């Protein structure tokens, strides 16, 4: 199953003024890399948001999101947000802003040879 193209277009629109954004196929979706670091990813069911461990803990308590688990390992900086929870532009902007706020603090992935 492909990613939610309508949601990806909405994210693209919000990021169009930045010159440090690239797209990369990852996590069965399309990820938006900011400054060569994964920032936000659009999947078939919503968003994968990289917001940092402390903000993720806070949002898990107050929002309808869920922790990312990859190969049985909890990815503490990441949460999944269903596409139904970002139908309004203000909701999408809010999640994207959290991702952009964390991005300068995020570590770059090691490049595969």
TIPA-507575 format. One record per atom (N, C-alpha, C, CB): x, y, z; residue in three letters. Coordinates in steps of 0.001 Angstrom, whole numbers, padded with zeros to 6 digits, always signed. Atoms other than C-alpha are relative to their C-alpha. Glycine has a CB too. Layout:
REM TIPA-507575
XYZala ...
***
This chain:
REM TIPA-507575
+000838-001173+000000unk +000000+000000+000000unk +000888+001244+000000unk -000956-000006+001215unk -000785-001220+000098unk +001340+003449-000938unk -000302+000962+001132unk -000250+000674-001323unk +000207-001018-001029unk +001558+006509+001215unk -001165+000908-000389unk +001287+000833+000213unk +001108-000923+000185unk -001188+009108+001593unk +000510+001213-000798unk -000607+000439+001384unk -000546-001040+000871unk -000366+011349-001384unk -000595+001378+000290unk -000241-000365-001449unk +000631-001285-000331unk -002852+014061-000391unk +000670+000624+001222unk -001514-000186+000259unk -000673-000492-001201unk -001236+014351+003044unk +001433+000425-000323unk -000002-001079+001099unk -001365-000360+000401unk +002251+014377+001470unk +000008+001356-000715unk +000605-001096-000917unk +000094-001288+000690unk +001179+017260-000789unk -000219+001143+000987unk -001135-000028-001026unk +000234-001021-001018unk -000059+019179+002255unk +001289+000315+000757unk -001094-000459+000980unk -001281-000211-000682unk +003306+018667+003995unk +000948+000765-000926unk +000632-001361+000434unk -000847-000694+000974unk +005152+019718+000817unk -000326+001502-000046unk -000175-000626-001401unk +000442-001392+000058unk +003101+022905+000709unk +000509+000790+001211unk -001534+000069-000071unk -000460-000680-001217unk +004025+023769+004298unk +001520+000176+000028unk -000447-000779+001231unk -001462-000051-000003unk +007724+023132+003620unk +000584+000680-001231unk +000552-001389+000104unk -000472-000491+001290unk +007932+024783+000191unk +000937+001203+000091unk -001168+000358-000846unk -000861-001181-000127unk +009685+027938+001464unk +001400-000324+000519unk -000648+001004+000917unk -001310+000398-000544unk +012601+025979+002919unk +000880-000525-001132unk -000162-001084+001116unk -000917+000509+001022unk +015693+025207+000857unk +000846-001167+000507unk +000908+001117-000482unk -000777+001098-000583unk +017011+022461+003152unk -000817-001296+000092unk +000502+000396+001391unk +000892+001162-000052unk +014257+019881+002468unk +000227-000892-001216unk -001479+000447+000071unk -000033+001005+001065unk +014661+016696+000453unk -000974-001099+000376unk +001449-000573-000217unk +000913+001112-000234unk +012357+013716+000072unk +000733-001311-000224unk -001239+000096-000918unk -000654+001299+000090unk +013361+010120+000566unk -001028-001086+000313unk +001221-000085+000972unk +000902+001119-000250unk +011421+006858+000340unk +000518-000777+001213unk -000115-000928-001259unk -000353+000708-001238unk +011471+005314+003839unk -001273-000412+000713unk +000885+000885+000927unk +001113+000435-000847unk +009170+003438+006224unk -001289-000199-000804unk -000237+001018+001115unk +001146+000233+000896unk +006865+002465+003314unk -000760+001290-000292unk -000954-001032+000615unk +000614-001292+000266unk +006204+006133+002735unk +001017+000950-000591unk -000600+000590+001274unk -000935-001024+000442unk +007895+009382+001865unk +000377+000840+001211unk -000610+000885-001138unk -000495-000773-001133unk +010066+011107+004432unk +000552+001325-000494unk +001079-000785+000777unk -000516-001327+000295unk +010893+014766+004423unk +001207+000204+000896unk -001087+001119+000220unk -001261-000186-000699unk +014508+015260+005371unk +000271+001499+000070unk +001172-000763-000713unk -000353-001402-000181unk +015437+018647+006805unk +001434+000023+000513unk -000991+000738+000993unk -001416-000056-000352unk +019144+019430+006946unk +000590-001415+000050unk +000192+000716+001360unk -000462+001394+000131unk +019794+015786+005910unk -000374-000893+001179unk +001490-000020-000168unk +000479+000816-001119unk +017906+014462+008973unk -001493-000253-000180unk +000283+000697+001370unk +001413+000329+000120unk +014581+012651+008979unk -000783+000901+000935unk -000262-001498+000318unk +000794-000949-000779unk +012004+015190+010145unk -001430-000522+000181unk -000016+001388-000688unk +001377+000472-000026unk +008519+013920+009233unk -000202-000929-001181unk -001012+001185-000036unk +000209+001003+001040unk +007314+010973+007214unk -001500-000212-000176unk +000718-001343+000354unk +001396+000288+000310unk +003988+010391+005470unk -000107-001469-000380unk -000534+000920-001148unk +000218+001422+000261unk +002789+006779+005521unk -001393-000187-000597unk +000162-000841+001305unk +001332+000274+000554unk -000354+005087+004262unk -001112+000392+000967unk -000126-001476-000356unk +001039-000271-001002unk -002180+005840+007511unk +000178+001321+000743unk -000031-001113+000996unk -000201-001257-000704unk -000743+009156+008672unk +001430+000473-000024unk -000447-000132+001405unk -001324-000595-000122unk +002468+010715+009916unk +000870-000752+000995unk -000118+001449+000413unk -001003+000408-000966unk +005623+009523+011594unk +000760+001280+000324unk +000956-001162-000556unk -000567-001283-000415unk +006839+012529+013563unk +001195-000216+000915unk -001059+000858+000705unk -001204+000053-000839unk +010348+012900+014979unk +000008+001271+000841unk +001326-000131-000871unk +000185-001182-000850unk +009753+015209+017925unk +000859-000008+001260unk -001442+000114+000393unk -000852+000071-001183unk +012254+014096+020576unk -000685-000728+001141unk +000399+001391+000443unk +000520+000853-001068unk +011843+011900+023630unk -000903+000742+000983unk +001143-000622+000750unk +000813-000692-001006unk +010524+014512+026077unk -001337+000457-000573unk +000759+001201+000559unk +001249-000443+000620unk +007948+015947+023663unk -000867-001210-000354unk +000287+000850-001265unk +000757+001219+000311unk +006952+012408+022597unk -000714-000508+001253unk +000938-001100-000570unk +000604+000434-001264unk +006320+011469+026239unk -001200+000876+000340unk +001035+000044+001145unk +001091-000946-000268unk +004203+014583+026690unk -001190-000239-000933unk +000500+001445-000150unk +001076+000176+000981unk +002197+014016+023503unk -000683-001362+000144unk +000552+000156-001419unk +000606+001322-000216unk +001632+010317+024276unk -001023+000050+001127unk +001083-001047+000318unk +000930-000141-001123unk -000095+011386+027496unk -001227+000831-000355unk +000709+000626+001179unk +001091-000937+000248unk -002258+014143+026015unk -000654-000114-001381unk +000504+001376+000175unk +000503+000050+001371unk -002814+013231+022352unk -000345-001423-000411unk +001025+000585-000964unk +000335+001285+000582unk -004120+010447+020214unk +001107-000406-000977unk -001384+000056-000712unk -001117+000473+000809unk -000713+009296+018962unk +000545-001258+000657unk +001113+001096-000146unk -000574+001216-000564unk +001308+006146+019497unk +001503-000044-000271unk -000694-001252-000582unk -001456+000114+000072unk +004975+005329+020025unk +000410-000856-001193unk +000562-000596+001303unk -000552+000818+001074unk +007027+004015+017132unk +000790-001150+000610unk +000896+000847-000948unk -000764+001182-000408unk +008308+000495+017656unk +000547-000623-001268unk -000884-001029+000818unk -000670+000526+001182unk +010835-000824+015142unk +000785-001242+000389unk +000930+001064-000637unk -000653+001280-000316unk +011902-004486+015283unk +000013-000275+001503unk +001435-000009-000539unk +000133+000257-001425unk +010668-004712+018880unk +000649+001048+000890unk +000578-001320+000312unk -000694-001038-000764unk +012626-001623+019941unk -000796+001297-000040unk +001427+000227-000551unk +000711-001274-000075unk +010867+001538+021136unk +000905+001115-000493unk -000478+000285+001442unk -000734-001141+000550unk +011998+004545+019138unk -000526+001244+000729unk -000182+000120-001587unk +000499-000994-000949unk +011686+007212+021830unk -000218+001394-000581unk +000941+000099+001133unk +000144-001329+000593unk +012003+010257+019568unk -001182+000101-000966unk +001271+000373-000721unk +000998+000059+001071unk +009182+009190+017224unk -001388-000394+000496unk +000447-000976-001058unk +001386+000404-000234unk +005388+009007+017339unk -000734-000067-001337unk -000715+000987+000976unk +000901+000078+001141unk +002768+007966+014804unk -001253+000802+000308unk -000353-001474-000337unk +001225-000788-000106unk -000176+010303+014223unk -000902-000430-001157unk +000296+001560-000036unk +000928+000429+001046unk -003230+009021+012324unk -000398+001168-000878unk -001243-000642+000613unk +000382-001063+000929unk -004229+010967+009229unk -001321+000670+000386unk -000105-000560-001405unk +001265-000598-000438unk -007673+011511+010754unk +000216+001066+001081unk -000940-001089+000524unk -000311-000977-001042unk -005969+013534+013510unk +000708+001249-000532unk +000855-000648+001057unk -000631-001181+000608unk -004404+016010+011063unk -000800+000463-001226unk +001470-000314-000403unk +000846-000418+001116unk -007355+016685+008767unk -000052+001519-000125unk -001409-000556+000169unk -000011-001458+000024unk -007341+020357+009746unk +001436+000480-000173unk -000629+000588+001297unk -001329-000531+000287unk -004406+022430+008516unk +000728+000423+001276unk -000105+001183-000954unk -000612-000426-001259unk -003790+023820+012009unk +000596-001195+000757unk -001039+000722+000881unk -000505+001210-000661unk -003365+020266+013379unk +001285-000477-000680unk -001072-001124-000021unk -001188+000419+000740unk -000894+019361+010637unk +001156+000947+000285unk -000288-000055-001512unk -001046-000995-000287unk +001057+022589+011175unk +000578-000197+001391unk -000557+001424-000133unk -000449+000196-001371unk +001232+021898+014904unk +000998-001159+000096unk -001200-000257+000918unk -000907+001157-000030unk +002797+018458+014413unk +001275+000291-000778unk -000695-001249-000576unk -001179-000328+000794unk +005133+019699+011676unk +000908+000960+000759unk -000411+000608-001348unk -000810-000937-000781unk +006274+022574+013895unk +000774-000700+001114unk -000886+001084+000594unk -000720+000773-001020unk +007142+020111+016673unk +001195-000721-000616unk -000944-001018+000676unk -001091+000695+000699unk +009225+018141+014167unk +001121+000977-000359unk -000530-000694-001278unk -001002-000995+000385unk +010984+021280+012927unk +000744+000563+001211unk -000661+001134-000772unk -000658-000469-001224unk +011707+022429+016493unk +001041-000995+000499unk -001036+000253+001093unk -000940+001010-000465unk +013405+019132+017293unk +001143-000216-000988unk -000723-001308+000244unk -000970+000332+001051unk +015287+018848+013988unk +001424+000485+000273unk -000463+000575-001293unk -001385-000428-000266unk +018321+020986+014991unk +000702-000841+001070unk +000010+001453+000426unk -000570+000806-001073unk +018823+018681+018005unk +000146-001474-000386unk -000858+000120+001240unk -000012+001404+000431unk +018329+015409+016097unk +001371-000373-000545unk -001086-000255-001070unk -001270+000493+000524unk +021333+013299+015231unk -000238-000542-001413unk +000609-001104+000936unk +000059+000544+001355unk +022016+012446+011617unk +000251-001498+000054unk +001030+000697-000931unk -000250+001434+000105unk +021859+008790+010690unk +001338-000232-000656unk -001117-000704-000789unk -001251+000364+000648unk +025071+007087+009740unk -000305-000404-001430unk +000724-001145+000765unk +000195+000322+001417unk +025335+006864+005977unk +000449-001429-000278unk +000774+000991-000900unk -000362+001373+000385unk +025326+003336+004552unk +000959+000067-001175unk -001267-000849-000364unk -000987+000041+001096unk +028233+002470+002313unk -000519-000840-001145unk +001352-000559+000491unk 
***
